[in-house]
Amino acid sequence: MTSPQLNEQVSRAERLIDLIAPKLQLVEEELRRNFQSNIQTIHDVGEHILGGGGKRLRPALLLLISRMLRYEGYRDVVYGAVIEFIHTATLVHDDIIDEAAIRRGRTSINYRWGNNLTVLVGDYLYTHSMNLALAEGNLEILRLLSNVTIRMIEGEILGLEQNGRADLTIDDYFEIVGRKTAALFGACCRIPAYLVDLPESSAASLFNYGFNLGVCFQLIDDLLDFTSSTEVLGKPALSDLKEGKVTLPLLLAMPRATDAERKTIARVASNKSFDGITAPEVIDLVSKYDALDETRAIARDYASRARAALEPFADSPAKEALDLALDFVLERDR
């Protein structure tokens, strides 16, 4: 995509996001209000998390779908905050597992406050999110959120079991992605269906839109680990591999690589250090075997599936924004 085309698309997207800008601000206020506590440490950690910003992509999707379905109440704002709390809880726990020092370009909570407190903060966020959802009184949404949270934790466990293994299968990789990332995208897109009593077939289409967008999002995330920089991404390149995570670009390259190259990559994943090969050499390897281009092509396929899931819904500015969201996930650089 050329720069003028991208700039025009950015301008269009910004105008469309204006559709939900007031409600996104209300989500931000809900997040801040629900981080208030008589316990000073919770307040301080909350300020640190909120100060780090974030894309708020999941709440934005929930609000856009609510707008597309012509929902006009406030409950989508509350559920937007619930979804963001669940997402943040997963990031907090991930940083402990990965021993990450940086999150969104800032010192991670575990490095600033230590693992013991950070585990409790993650637990607090999960429990607080469910408490917020319970207060809304819709048991179907609460059941959906509980099931998705269980799937996410199961995905994390599967990921830990496969950590450091270069013989991970592509099917196993997508199983982990579906649980860890895509399920929450699917849930946040399905929640508005409960707010307007949508038929099950339409609700399933919304879940499929979110799920496929979520897979696309993760594939681009994996690509950026190879193609972006610390300054742009907020974490070092090839962080995943150094943490023992073998992602799709490497999984696609491995069968095409020489025996010596495969053994070297397996050693890096197992030892979690660049032993016998440099990071740029790993990037050259996946490029040589066209694995980056193929990963992007697969991401485009998932974006197409998500786009198809929107087809049953009437055209509207909100639907156009949801369609554009797919292009932005594909083209993002962080």
C-alpha positions as CSV (number, residue, x, y, z in Angstrom):
1,M,0.0,0.0,0.0
2,T,1.4,3.4,-1.0
3,S,1.9,6.2,1.4
4,P,-0.9,8.4,-0.1
5,Q,-3.3,5.5,0.0
6,L,-2.4,4.7,3.6
7,N,-2.8,8.3,4.6
8,E,-6.2,8.5,3.0
9,Q,-7.2,5.3,4.8
10,V,-5.9,6.7,8.1
11,S,-8.1,9.8,7.6
12,R,-11.2,7.7,6.8
13,A,-10.6,5.5,9.8
14,E,-10.2,8.4,12.1
15,R,-13.5,9.9,10.9
16,L,-15.2,6.5,11.4
17,I,-13.7,6.1,14.9
18,D,-15.2,9.4,15.7
19,L,-18.5,7.4,15.7
20,I,-17.5,5.8,19.0
21,A,-15.0,8.4,20.4
22,P,-17.3,9.6,23.2
23,K,-18.0,6.0,24.3
24,L,-14.3,5.1,24.1
25,Q,-13.7,8.0,26.5
26,L,-16.3,6.6,28.8
27,V,-14.6,3.2,28.7
28,E,-11.4,4.9,29.8
29,E,-13.2,6.6,32.7
30,E,-14.7,3.2,33.7
31,L,-11.3,1.7,33.7
32,R,-9.9,4.5,35.9
33,R,-12.9,4.5,38.2
34,N,-12.6,0.7,38.7
35,F,-8.9,1.0,39.6
36,Q,-9.7,3.3,42.6
37,S,-9.0,1.5,45.8
38,N,-8.2,2.3,49.4
39,I,-5.1,0.2,48.9
40,Q,-2.5,2.6,47.6
41,T,-0.5,0.0,45.7
42,I,-3.6,-1.0,43.6
43,H,-4.1,2.6,42.8
44,D,-0.4,3.1,41.9
45,V,-0.3,0.0,39.7
46,G,-3.6,1.1,38.0
47,E,-2.1,4.5,37.2
48,H,1.0,2.8,35.7
49,I,-1.1,0.5,33.6
50,L,-3.5,3.2,32.3
51,G,-0.6,5.5,31.8
52,G,0.9,3.0,29.3
53,G,-2.1,3.5,27.1
54,G,-2.8,0.7,24.6
55,K,-4.8,0.4,21.4
56,R,-8.1,-0.3,23.2
57,L,-8.8,-2.3,20.1
58,R,-11.1,-4.9,21.8
59,P,-13.4,-2.3,23.4
60,A,-13.4,-0.3,20.2
61,L,-14.6,-3.4,18.3
62,L,-17.3,-4.0,20.9
63,L,-18.5,-0.4,20.6
64,L,-18.5,-0.4,16.8
65,I,-20.6,-3.6,16.7
66,S,-23.0,-2.1,19.2
67,R,-23.2,1.0,17.0
68,M,-23.8,-1.2,13.9
69,L,-26.6,-3.0,15.8
70,R,-28.1,0.4,16.8
71,Y,-27.7,-0.2,20.5
72,E,-27.9,3.1,22.4
73,G,-27.5,2.3,26.1
74,Y,-24.5,2.4,28.4
75,R,-23.9,-1.4,29.0
76,D,-21.6,-1.6,26.0
77,V,-19.3,0.8,27.8
78,V,-19.2,-1.4,30.9
79,Y,-18.5,-4.5,28.9
80,G,-15.8,-2.6,27.0
81,A,-14.1,-2.0,30.3
82,V,-14.6,-5.7,31.3
83,I,-13.0,-6.9,28.1
84,E,-10.0,-4.5,28.6
85,F,-9.5,-5.7,32.2
86,I,-9.5,-9.3,31.1
87,H,-7.0,-8.5,28.3
88,T,-4.8,-6.5,30.7
89,A,-4.8,-9.4,33.2
90,T,-3.5,-11.7,30.5
91,L,-0.7,-9.2,29.7
92,V,0.2,-8.9,33.4
93,H,0.5,-12.7,33.8
94,D,2.3,-13.1,30.4
95,D,5.0,-10.6,31.5
96,I,5.7,-12.7,34.6
97,I,5.9,-15.9,32.6
98,D,8.1,-14.3,29.9
99,E,10.2,-12.3,32.5
100,A,9.5,-9.3,30.3
101,A,11.1,-6.0,31.3
102,I,9.2,-3.8,28.9
103,R,5.4,-3.5,28.2
104,R,4.1,-0.8,25.8
105,G,7.5,0.9,25.9
106,R,7.5,1.2,29.7
107,T,8.9,-0.8,32.6
108,S,6.7,-3.8,33.1
109,I,4.8,-4.2,36.4
110,N,6.8,-7.3,37.4
111,Y,10.1,-5.5,37.0
112,R,8.8,-2.5,38.9
113,W,6.9,-4.2,41.7
114,G,8.1,-7.8,41.6
115,N,6.4,-11.1,40.6
116,N,4.6,-11.7,43.9
117,L,2.6,-8.5,43.7
118,T,2.1,-8.8,39.9
119,V,0.5,-12.2,40.2
120,L,-2.0,-10.7,42.6
121,V,-2.6,-7.7,40.3
122,G,-3.5,-10.1,37.5
123,D,-5.8,-12.1,39.8
124,Y,-7.4,-8.8,40.9
125,L,-8.1,-7.7,37.3
126,Y,-9.6,-11.1,36.3
127,T,-11.9,-11.1,39.4
128,H,-12.8,-7.5,39.2
129,S,-13.8,-7.9,35.5
130,M,-16.1,-10.8,36.4
131,N,-17.5,-8.8,39.3
132,L,-18.3,-5.9,36.9
133,A,-20.0,-8.3,34.4
134,L,-22.0,-10.0,37.3
135,A,-23.3,-6.6,38.3
136,E,-24.8,-6.2,34.9
137,G,-26.9,-9.3,35.5
138,N,-26.7,-11.0,32.1
139,L,-25.7,-14.5,32.8
140,E,-25.3,-15.4,29.1
141,I,-22.5,-12.8,28.8
142,L,-21.0,-13.9,32.1
143,R,-21.0,-17.5,30.9
144,L,-19.3,-16.4,27.6
145,L,-16.7,-14.4,29.5
146,S,-16.0,-17.2,31.9
147,N,-15.6,-19.8,29.1
148,V,-13.4,-17.5,27.1
149,T,-11.2,-16.8,30.2
150,I,-10.8,-20.6,30.8
151,R,-9.9,-21.1,27.1
152,M,-7.3,-18.3,27.4
153,I,-5.7,-19.9,30.4
154,E,-5.7,-23.3,28.7
155,G,-4.0,-21.7,25.7
156,E,-1.4,-20.2,28.0
157,I,-0.8,-23.7,29.5
158,L,-0.5,-25.3,26.1
159,G,1.9,-22.5,25.1
160,L,4.1,-23.2,28.2
161,E,4.0,-27.0,27.4
162,Q,5.3,-26.3,23.9
163,N,7.8,-23.6,24.9
164,G,11.3,-24.2,23.6
165,R,10.1,-26.8,21.1
166,A,11.0,-26.2,17.4
167,D,8.9,-29.3,16.5
168,L,5.6,-27.6,17.3
169,T,3.1,-28.4,14.6
170,I,1.2,-25.7,12.7
171,D,-2.0,-27.2,14.0
172,D,-0.8,-26.9,17.6
173,Y,0.3,-23.3,16.9
174,F,-3.2,-22.4,15.6
175,E,-4.8,-24.2,18.6
176,I,-2.8,-22.0,20.9
177,V,-3.6,-18.8,19.0
178,G,-7.3,-19.6,18.9
179,R,-7.4,-20.0,22.7
180,K,-4.9,-17.3,23.8
181,T,-5.8,-14.5,21.5
182,A,-8.7,-15.1,19.0
183,A,-11.3,-16.3,21.6
184,L,-11.4,-12.9,23.4
185,F,-11.7,-11.0,20.1
186,G,-14.6,-13.3,19.3
187,A,-16.3,-12.7,22.7
188,C,-16.0,-8.9,22.5
189,C,-17.6,-9.0,19.1
190,R,-20.4,-11.3,20.2
191,I,-21.3,-9.5,23.4
192,P,-23.4,-6.7,21.6
193,A,-25.6,-9.4,20.2
194,Y,-26.9,-10.1,23.7
195,L,-27.6,-6.4,24.2
196,V,-30.1,-6.3,21.3
197,D,-31.4,-9.9,21.4
198,L,-29.9,-10.8,18.0
199,P,-30.7,-14.2,16.5
200,E,-28.1,-17.0,17.1
201,S,-27.0,-17.1,13.5
202,S,-26.2,-13.4,13.5
203,A,-24.5,-13.7,16.9
204,A,-22.3,-16.5,15.6
205,S,-21.3,-14.4,12.6
206,L,-20.2,-11.6,14.9
207,F,-18.1,-14.1,16.9
208,N,-16.6,-15.4,13.7
209,Y,-15.7,-11.9,12.6
210,G,-13.9,-11.3,15.9
211,F,-12.2,-14.7,16.0
212,N,-10.8,-14.5,12.5
213,L,-9.7,-10.9,13.1
214,G,-8.0,-12.1,16.3
215,V,-6.0,-14.8,14.4
216,C,-5.0,-12.2,11.8
217,F,-3.9,-9.9,14.6
218,Q,-1.7,-12.6,16.1
219,L,-0.1,-13.5,12.8
220,I,0.8,-9.8,12.2
221,D,2.1,-9.7,15.8
222,D,4.4,-12.7,14.9
223,L,5.5,-11.0,11.7
224,L,6.4,-7.7,13.6
225,D,8.6,-9.7,15.9
226,F,10.8,-10.3,12.8
227,T,10.3,-7.0,10.9
228,S,9.8,-4.2,13.4
229,S,12.3,-2.4,15.8
230,T,12.5,-1.9,19.5
231,E,11.7,1.8,19.1
232,V,8.5,1.1,17.2
233,L,7.3,-2.1,18.8
234,G,8.3,-1.3,22.4
235,K,10.2,-4.6,22.8
236,P,13.3,-6.1,21.1
237,A,13.1,-7.9,17.8
238,L,12.8,-11.7,18.0
239,S,11.7,-11.4,21.6
240,D,9.4,-14.4,21.0
241,L,12.1,-16.7,19.9
242,K,14.4,-15.6,22.7
243,E,11.5,-16.6,25.1
244,G,11.3,-20.0,23.5
245,K,8.2,-19.3,21.4
246,V,8.4,-20.7,17.9
247,T,5.9,-18.8,15.8
248,L,4.4,-19.3,12.3
249,P,7.2,-17.7,10.2
250,L,9.7,-20.1,11.7
251,L,7.3,-23.1,11.6
252,L,6.9,-22.4,7.8
253,A,10.6,-22.0,7.3
254,M,11.8,-25.1,9.2
255,P,10.7,-27.8,6.6
256,R,12.5,-25.8,3.9
257,A,15.7,-25.2,5.9
258,T,18.8,-27.3,5.8
259,D,19.4,-29.8,8.6
260,A,22.1,-27.5,10.1
261,E,19.7,-24.5,10.1
262,R,16.9,-26.5,11.7
263,K,19.3,-27.7,14.5
264,T,20.5,-24.1,15.1
265,I,16.9,-22.8,15.4
266,A,16.0,-25.6,17.7
267,R,19.0,-24.8,19.9
268,V,18.1,-21.1,20.1
269,A,14.5,-22.0,21.0
270,S,15.6,-24.6,23.6
271,N,18.4,-22.5,25.2
272,K,16.5,-19.2,24.8
273,S,19.6,-17.5,23.6
274,F,21.2,-16.8,20.2
275,D,23.7,-19.5,20.2
276,G,25.6,-20.0,17.0
277,I,23.4,-17.5,15.0
278,T,22.6,-13.8,15.3
279,A,19.1,-12.3,15.3
280,P,19.6,-10.8,11.8
281,E,20.7,-14.2,10.5
282,V,17.4,-15.7,11.8
283,I,15.5,-13.0,10.0
284,D,17.4,-13.6,6.8
285,L,16.6,-17.3,7.1
286,V,12.8,-16.9,7.3
287,S,13.0,-14.3,4.5
288,K,15.1,-16.7,2.3
289,Y,12.4,-19.4,2.6
290,D,9.5,-16.9,1.9
291,A,8.0,-17.6,5.3
292,L,7.3,-13.9,6.1
293,D,5.4,-13.4,2.8
294,E,3.5,-16.7,3.4
295,T,2.6,-15.6,6.9
296,R,1.2,-12.3,5.6
297,A,-0.8,-14.2,3.0
298,I,-2.3,-16.4,5.6
299,A,-3.1,-13.3,7.7
300,R,-4.9,-11.9,4.6
301,D,-6.9,-15.1,4.3
302,Y,-8.1,-14.8,7.9
303,A,-9.0,-11.1,7.3
304,S,-11.1,-12.2,4.3
305,R,-12.9,-14.7,6.5
306,A,-13.7,-12.0,9.0
307,R,-14.9,-9.7,6.2
308,A,-17.2,-12.4,4.9
309,A,-18.7,-12.7,8.4
310,L,-19.9,-9.1,8.2
311,E,-21.8,-9.6,4.9
312,P,-25.2,-10.4,6.5
313,F,-25.3,-7.0,8.2
314,A,-26.7,-3.9,6.6
315,D,-24.3,-1.3,5.3
316,S,-23.5,1.5,7.8
317,P,-20.6,3.8,8.8
318,A,-20.0,1.4,11.8
319,K,-19.8,-1.6,9.4
320,E,-17.4,0.3,7.2
321,A,-15.2,1.0,10.2
322,L,-15.2,-2.7,11.1
323,D,-14.2,-3.5,7.6
324,L,-11.4,-0.9,7.7
325,A,-10.3,-2.4,11.1
326,L,-9.2,-5.5,9.1
327,D,-7.0,-3.4,6.9
328,F,-5.4,-1.7,9.8
329,V,-4.6,-4.9,11.6
330,L,-2.9,-6.1,8.4
331,E,-1.0,-2.9,7.9
332,R,-0.1,-2.0,11.5
333,D,3.6,-1.6,12.5
334,R,3.2,-2.0,16.2
